[in-house]
Each structure stands twice: as C-alpha cells, then as structure tokens.
C-alpha cells in the first residue's frame, strides 16, 4: 500500500495481559475498518519483549502490507506505546484499539462519522451487557471522575477512540494517563465527543481487580484533578489545603490560650496544644510548597503551552 495514500492510522498497543488471539483480533478489526472505504494502516506496538506475540504479528504481516510492527526495548506502559505509535503513524486521523475486543467492529465507522466537527471521539459501550459488578464499579468511578474534571464522560475504560493527529501533537502522555486522554485534550481546548457503540459479546466477562489496582486508579484521579485544574495555579491547590490546616490549628490554639487566660486551665498537660501547633506549622509548609510551585511556573511558563490554536485566518 502506498504510504502517501494512507489517511487513517490504527494503533493497537500490546500491553495488557489479556490479549485476544492475534488472527481473530485482526479479522475482527479489519472487518469493521474495511467498511470505511479508505486506506488505513495497522500499527502494532509491542510493549517489551514478547516473542510469541511478535512472531504471530510478523506472520500476519507477510500477507498484509498495511501492518507496521514496533517493539519497545522493555515494558514502558500503554501511554508510551500510544505515543510511539503516533510518532510512526502516517495518517492524519488516528484510531486507538485495545488488544482485545470491546465493541462490535461494524460500529467502528461511527467514530469517523462523528469526527467531522470535533477533534476527538471516544466510544461509550452502550448498552452495557456485562455483569452488574462491572457496571457498578464503572458508575462509581465515573461519578467521582466527572465531579473533579470539566467534561462528563461515561466510559474512560474503553480504549476505542478516534482523534485528529494534532491532539497527540499537543498532549503529553505518561504513566497511566492514556485513560484520561479525553480529559487532557479537553483541557487543551480540543473538542471531545462521546458516542454510543454496541458492546461486544467478548467484553462481557466479570472483572474484579486487586486492592492495589483500585488504589492506583484513585491516585490517577488525583493526578488528573491536579493536571486539569492546577498545573499553572499550584498555589490555589496547596493554598486551600495550607490555609485550612493553618486556620484549624490557629482556632484550636486560640481556644486553648483563651482557656488559660480566663479560666486558668494549665497548658502543660494538654496534648491539643501540640497538635494545634503542628497543624499551624504544617499549614505554613503546605503554603510554602504552593509558593515555590508558583515561582517555578512563573519561571518556566513560556515553555508550557496550555492552549491549542484552532484556526488562523491571515
């Protein structure tokens, strides 16, 4: 296939322990992508040394010249895999698909149909047919996520997404932030849209994760909350915490001093005095962190682009 004619790049990061049979996965995805009636390439990014997967994709490539294989030296995570795939992509439109089937392949054309007037389209598996425990977990997670971010979404766990190339040109991914790419893109000023795609039958198995996974997800929420609200205003975040902590300590200390002066209550045997003093010291330290953050941001603000230009008419 002529690379100059490629208009769509499909990135499939091979990072998860759960991986569909490569031949089944390829057949499923291509059956949907062929409905688009446009040239596309499949970019398999293998995260680390996985000889078995590599050999299967290499064998598949022998009969499909629109396949690219990228192998990372070691496991860096899905965010890096997507970023690397973007660097080697030829198309102006990019679709990310997981290494297992989440939506019906015949639904994939809906992504591009809805991309005409926005910058990014993400899939919402609807109606959900998986067990109630899966749906309950997802609902609880999204209720919290939608409260701490500026855009309301319902299925960030779905990796089926289509976006214009310049989205990843502007948004930096690292760690586990690939799940929150729509939120980071929205913060940059890109238009993001969610569309309902029919959930695949293969995606309806029960999912219960370890305590460590849930803990990491909550930490990810805190990261996204900070990145989408306070990256250039750290004093607002640390200032609120520091002011509250200092004020609480000050109120307790004032009460104890009032007790000592007017009711002659000794302070020496009152642990509350030590606790209130610690609150005040901690409040000052947190405020200081915010001020230092402000100084760093002010010094490097010119290097941090927090916006995206949609159009220039000259």
C-alpha positions in Angstrom: 0.0 0.0 0.0 1.3 3.5 -0.9 2.0 5.3 2.4 1.2 8.6 0.8 -2.4 7.4 0.3 -2.8 6.4 3.9 -5.4 8.6 5.7 -6.0 6.6 8.8 -3.6 5.0 11.3 -4.9 2.4 13.7 -2.7 2.0 16.8 -3.0 -1.3 18.8 -0.8 -1.2 21.9 0.1 -4.8 23.1 0.5 -4.1 26.8 -2.3 -5.9 28.6 -2.0 -9.4 30.0 -5.4 -10.1 28.4 -4.8 -10.4 24.6 -7.1 -11.7 22.0 -5.8 -14.2 19.5 -4.0 -12.0 17.0 -5.6 -13.6 14.0 -9.0 -13.3 15.5 -8.3 -9.7 16.5 -7.0 -8.8 13.1 -10.0 -10.3 11.3 -12.5 -8.6 13.6 -10.9 -5.1 13.4 -10.3 -5.2 9.6 -13.9 -6.3 9.0 -15.0 -3.0 10.6 -12.3 -0.8 9.2 -12.9 -2.1 5.6 -16.4 -0.5 5.9 -14.7 2.9 6.0 -13.7 2.7 2.3 -10.4 4.5 2.9 -6.8 3.4 3.2 -5.5 2.6 6.6 -2.5 1.1 8.4 -2.4 -1.1 11.5 0.4 -0.2 13.9 1.0 -2.9 16.5 3.2 -1.6 19.3 4.6 -4.4 21.4 5.4 -3.1 24.9 8.5 -5.1 25.8 9.9 -8.4 24.7 7.0 -10.7 23.7 8.4 -13.1 21.2 5.2 -15.2 20.8 3.1 -12.1 20.0 5.8 -10.7 17.7 6.1 -13.9 15.7 2.3 -14.1 15.2 2.0 -10.5 14.0 5.1 -10.9 11.8 3.5 -13.9 10.2 0.3 -11.9 9.7 2.3 -9.1 8.1 3.5 -11.4 5.3 0.1 -11.4 3.8 -0.9 -7.8 4.8 1.3 -5.0 3.7 -0.5 -2.4 5.7 0.8 -3.7 9.0 3.6 -2.0 11.0 5.3 -3.6 14.0 7.1 -1.6 16.6 8.7 -3.4 19.6 9.8 -1.4 22.6 13.0 -2.4 24.4 11.2 -3.1 27.6 7.8 -2.5 29.1 7.0 1.2 29.4 3.2 1.1 29.6 0.3 1.9 27.3 0.9 5.7 27.4 4.3 5.3 25.9 3.1 2.7 23.4 0.4 5.1 22.1 2.9 7.9 21.9 5.4 5.8 19.9 2.7 4.6 17.6 1.7 8.2 17.0 5.3 9.1 16.1 5.3 6.3 13.4 1.8 6.9 12.1 1.3 8.1 8.6 -2.4 9.1 8.8 -3.9 12.5 9.8 -6.6 10.6 11.7 -5.7 8.1 14.4 -7.7 5.4 16.0 -6.6 3.5 19.1 -7.9 0.0 19.7 -7.2 -2.4 22.6 -5.6 -5.8 22.1 -8.9 -7.4 22.9 -12.4 -6.7 21.6 -14.6 -4.2 23.4 -17.1 -3.0 20.8 -18.7 -4.6 17.7 -16.4 -4.0 14.8 -19.3 -2.9 12.5 -19.7 0.1 14.8 -16.2 1.5 14.1 -17.3 3.7 11.2 -19.5 5.7 13.6 -16.2 7.0 15.2 -15.1 8.7 12.0 -18.7 9.9 11.1 -18.7 11.8 14.4 -15.2 13.1 14.0 -16.2 15.6 11.3 -17.0 18.5 13.6 -14.8 17.6 16.6 -11.2 16.7 17.4 -11.7 13.5 19.3 -14.4 10.9 19.5 -14.5 8.3 22.3 -16.6 5.2 22.5 -19.1 4.5 25.2 -20.1 0.9 25.4 -23.9 1.1 25.4 -26.0 -0.8 26.2 -23.7 -2.4 28.8 -24.3 -6.2 28.9 -21.5 -7.2 31.3 -22.1 -8.2 34.9 -23.7 -5.8 37.4 -20.4 -5.7 39.4 -18.6 -4.3 36.4 -21.3 -1.7 35.8 -21.4 -0.7 39.5 -17.6 -0.2 39.6 -17.7 1.9 36.4 -20.5 4.0 37.6 -18.8 4.8 41.0 -15.5 5.6 39.3 -17.1 7.9 36.7 -19.3 9.7 39.3 -16.1 10.7 41.1 -14.2 11.5 37.9 -17.0 13.7 36.5 -17.0 15.7 39.7 -13.3 16.5 39.6 -13.0 17.2 35.9 -14.6 19.7 33.5 -16.1 17.2 31.0 -18.7 14.5 31.7 -17.8 11.1 30.3 -19.2 7.6 31.0 -16.6 5.1 29.8 -13.0 6.1 30.0 -12.2 2.4 30.4 -13.0 1.9 26.7 -9.9 2.2 24.6 -11.7 2.7 21.3 -11.0 6.3 20.3 -10.6 8.3 17.1 -8.8 11.7 17.0 -7.0 14.0 14.7 -3.3 13.8 14.7 -2.7 17.2 16.3 -4.3 16.0 19.5 -1.3 13.9 20.4 1.0 16.5 19.0 -0.2 18.8 21.8 -1.0 16.4 24.7 1.9 14.6 26.5 1.1 11.1 27.8 3.0 9.3 30.6 2.3 6.8 33.3 -1.4 5.6 33.2 -2.7 8.9 31.7 -3.8 7.2 28.5 -7.1 6.5 30.2 -7.6 10.2 30.6 -6.5 11.4 27.2 -10.0 12.9 26.5 -9.8 15.0 29.7 -6.3 16.2 28.9 -7.3 17.0 25.3 -10.4 18.9 26.5 -8.2 20.9 28.9 -6.1 21.9 25.9 -9.1 23.2 24.1 -9.8 20.3 21.8 -13.5 19.4 21.1 -14.3 16.0 22.6 -17.4 13.9 21.9 -18.7 10.6 23.3 -20.7 8.3 21.1 -22.5 5.1 22.0 -21.1 1.9 20.4 -22.6 -1.6 20.9 -20.6 -3.6 23.4 -19.0 -6.8 22.0 -20.1 -10.1 23.5 -16.4 -10.9 24.1 -16.2 -8.0 26.5 -18.9 -9.2 28.9 -16.8 -11.2 31.4 -16.7 -10.4 35.1 -13.9 -8.0 36.2 -12.8 -7.7 39.8 -9.4 -6.1 40.4 -7.0 -6.2 43.3 -6.9 -3.6 46.0 -3.7 -2.2 44.5 -5.4 -1.6 41.2 -8.2 0.3 42.9 -5.7 2.3 44.9 -3.8 3.3 41.7 -7.0 4.3 40.0 -7.8 6.7 42.9 -4.3 8.1 42.7 -4.8 8.6 38.9 -7.9 10.5 39.7 -5.9 12.8 42.0 -3.3 13.3 39.2 -6.0 14.2 36.6 -7.7 16.5 39.1 -4.4 18.4 39.6 -3.4 18.4 36.0 -6.7 19.7 34.7 -7.2 22.4 37.3 -3.9 23.5 38.9 -1.0 22.9 36.6 -0.4 26.7 36.3 -2.1 27.6 39.6 -0.4 25.4 42.2 -0.9 28.0 45.0 -4.7 27.6 44.6 -4.4 23.9 45.3 -1.8 24.0 48.1 -3.1 27.3 49.3 -6.6 25.9 50.1 -5.1 23.0 52.0 -2.5 25.1 53.8 -5.0 27.8 54.7 -7.5 25.3 56.1 -4.8 23.4 58.1 -3.3 26.6 59.5 -6.7 28.1 60.3 -7.7 24.9 62.2 -4.5 25.0 64.2 -5.0 28.7 64.9 -8.6 28.2 66.1 -7.6 25.4 68.5 -4.6 27.4 69.8 -6.7 30.5 70.3 -9.2 28.5 72.3 -6.5 27.0 74.5 -5.0 30.4 75.2 -8.5 31.8 76.0 -9.0 28.9 78.4 -5.6 29.6 80.0 -6.1 33.3 80.5 -9.8 33.5 81.6 -10.3 30.1 83.3 -6.7 29.4 84.5 -6.5 26.0 82.8 -3.0 24.8 82.5 -1.5 24.2 79.1 1.4 21.9 80.1 -0.7 18.7 80.2 -2.9 19.4 77.2 -1.9 17.4 74.0 -4.2 19.6 72.0 -1.6 22.4 72.2 1.0 20.3 70.5 -1.5 19.1 67.9 -2.7 22.6 67.1 0.9 23.8 66.8 1.7 21.0 64.4 -1.4 22.0 62.3 -0.1 25.6 62.1 3.4 24.5 61.1 2.0 22.1 58.5 -0.2 24.8 57.1 2.7 27.1 56.6 4.8 24.4 55.0 2.0 23.5 52.5 1.5 27.2 51.7 5.3 27.4 51.1 5.1 24.5 48.7 2.4 26.3 46.7 4.5 29.5 46.6 7.6 27.6 45.4 5.4 25.9 42.7 4.2 29.4 41.6 7.7 30.6 41.3 8.7 27.6 39.2 5.6 28.0 37.0 6.3 31.7 36.6 10.0 31.0 35.6 9.1 28.3 33.0 5.6 29.5 31.9 6.8 30.4 28.5 7.9 26.8 27.9 4.5 25.4 28.9 1.9 25.7 26.2 -1.6 25.3 27.8 -3.7 26.1 24.7 -4.4 25.0 21.2 -5.0 27.3 18.2 -8.0 26.1 16.2 -7.7 28.3 13.2 -5.7 31.3 11.9 -7.1 33.4 9.1 -4.5 35.7 7.6 
